[in-house]
């Protein structure tokens, strides 16, 4: 038997460090860091925006307080100026005029503060206030004989000053309201901006998480599918994994394993074929010799000798049948993926399979029934017929004389179900998981000296799996209940 030296070396990449990119763990860490940076940046931006809004609120509140205090201070200074002016004109006390002058200078400074704070308001009220205050100071400069007249002229001046104070106070209130409205509008704008920022950050983080998750999960799905194919002895499709460096390395190792298993499977098939061929040649000579003995070529046989030759004949025939089954199973296993699909009527195919074995099941006085119907599907009729024939042969062999074997065909939800139910001893509970393994003999055996080769159900499993279906053993109160499930591929 030929060896495969190209696969005897250590698997590629074994023990080496992944190169040519980031590993799965590094990509995952990068994804988490990116999402954290995104959410953290959004949180920092929200904090900065809140701090800016709070600072503006404090500034606006301070300006409002300043405007209110200056308007109130100007009104108080106007009252003090009027009181000092009247007292001076009545009492002619120079200190009272000096007090007026000091109060006037303080009022002018307050008025200038208001003018600076209300830069966007008309200048006329401030100019009028200044003019009235200047006029009042001019009256205080009048000679003593004119002070009575000056006192009378002073009243309308301060009346206008008080009205101007009310106008300026109203301007301050309007300015405060405008700034409050602007602040509220800005707060609403910042609220919408923060909401949009937070929602955008969350959506973008979710998209990044989904994108990274999808990108990182694809090579895992490829690896999982590759492992499933290796477990199903499907070695024809190369393993090509894209993604992080360590997963690509794992994909190369899986592909090496695929090639190794394919070579081993080929070697095993070749070995079985060769050894079976080598066994058939001496076996044929033995059968020919037994036949010559039974024909009396070497002389008449005694009854004991005839019994011995009969035993030899039966066992050599059994051995030859098992060798042929073994060859057929390995041939089928190697060609299982090469299906010749064509439209197949499952119920009609079952009828033909049952008719082909009519003599076999009629010899045991059995009834074989086929019930149900389904649409035609794309399948390999010859291989599917072989699987159904093995299933029927197995059921007939284990069924009691006078019993029955039932096939039920059902089509449902894009699947075709074929149930085979017999009235034999059934399958032992401990055999359920291994019943489809090649060459496995269950605990319950059919009566008679000859036992099966243990590959009939294995052939069923191989053929059904090649069609993309599944076969399983279902619980049954009596006998064995096998179910074949096939995908219903529509006929064009």
C-alpha angles and dihedrals in degrees: 000000000000119000127221104228094171090071099043094084124091113283114271114270094011110157094000128120117252111255138181098055147358122313125241091260092049092049090049091050090047090051092051092047092049093050090045091050090049095050091040091051090050090050092049091048090051091050092049091048091049091048091050091048092048091050091050090048090053091048092049092048090049092050091048091051090047093051092047092048093047092048090049091045091051090051091049092048090050091054090047091049091051092048093048092046094051093045091051093049091050102038100028091221112158092207089063090056090049089050089052091050093051091047090048092053090050090049091050090053090049090048090051090051089053091048091051092047092046096046093146095054125090116277094221098090091052092047091048091050091050092048093051092048091049090050091051091051090050090055090053088058092060118118117260094260091058098045094095090058090043090055090055092048091047095067098066090044093058091040088060090044091055090049090049088050089054090048091050091047089052090049088052092050091048091050091049091050092048091050091047090050090048090049092049090047090050091047090052090048091049090048091054090044093050091046091050091046094050093044091046091049092049093046092046091047090049091049091048091047091048092045094048091043092050093045092048094043095053095072089045090054090048090051092047091050090047092052089049091052091049090051089051092051092247104144101157099090117073119231108242114174122185124192136057119019097250092050091049088052090050089051091054090051091050091050089051088051090049091054091045093051091045090053092047091048090050091049091049093049092047091048093050091047093050096044091046091051090048090051095049094060098059089036090058089050091051092050091048091050092049090049091052091051091050090050089056096242090142093041138286114317125228117234091259091049090049090052090051092050090048090053090049091049094049095047095045089051089049091048092049091050091051092050090050090048089051092051092046092050094051092045090051093046092053093047098039093107093051099080123173098213121200136149109292130186101214096200092049090046090053091051091053092048091051092047091052090057096039095118091049097055095034088057087066093043091244130158116223113195129189116197133175135033139232140180121273115273137192110263144130100267096196096050093041090050089051090053093048091046091054090048091050093044090052091049093047092048093054098038119101121243110278093019130121141240119208130199118194121190119199133173118203137154096350093312133103118217123199115188122194115193125180135175098232128117092286127219121306114245092241090053096053097093096044102038092104095047114114115264093001113147115204125221093250110069131183116256116264137062097278121077127194125260093244096237102095095089090039089059089049090051094048094049095045092046091050088056090054093254138110138232123205142167115250126205113266134178091217132020126347124310115199123181125199115198118195131178112249106235110191118239111240 
